[in-house]
């Protein structure tokens, strides 16, 4: 979810905007602490890269840290998508997914 | 004013100053609409999350350091008692109470952990601080000579834990400053 949010936000992905994107599209609030540790893990794995922007007054003079999905992050996303679709195959008839009852 | 140095200091305990600055900036930005209580609760929760994240990366090493820290604390306490006992013979008697010895031992242990292991030492100090609470309670709430009957035992307990963490944090900060 974090990787997808960063992809959607493109050049403007930083802590606050990522949390807002997840809240808007997934309908759930992510705690800042959980997000920053997730971002650290993704960066350690090489799935995202980060750069520091300019400091702004509304942030108490602190700079934003912008995140970007790397090539290996994109590959990981594609693998996850493929696994998800593979797992969904054969479940079309389940009522829970909107299909006719078995 | 949300961007206090206290929140920055707390965040830098378990992450780099650059990352702590951006996290503090994010929290400050959101706190403009959410308020001061939200800001401080998130600073504390984020600090806790960063500690858990760091601890889980090398739990065995940190637990090993915690044990070493505990042994150091005991050793420091024994050394301080020895100094107190020997000092009259050296012509400069030092009079430390049992509680002062424990407090000094806590501070010195924190300093040693933070100085020798600037990153993991801080994680270990937190584990040691929590682990020391039951051990210190046993000593403090025991009968004399260390237990006493005063009402300040809980305050002493908090002070010992605070000194341990403070020693570690100050050493870590100093090492980080020297490193550039």
Interface residues (C-beta under 8 A of the other chain):
Chain A: X14 X15 X16 X31 X32 X33 X34 X36 X37 X40 X41 X52 X55 X56 X58 X59 X60 X61 X62 X63 X64 X65
Chain B: X1 X2 X3 X15 X18 X19 X21 X22 X23 X24 X25 X26 X27 X28 X29 X30 X32 X42 X45 X46 X47 X48 X49 X50 X52 X53
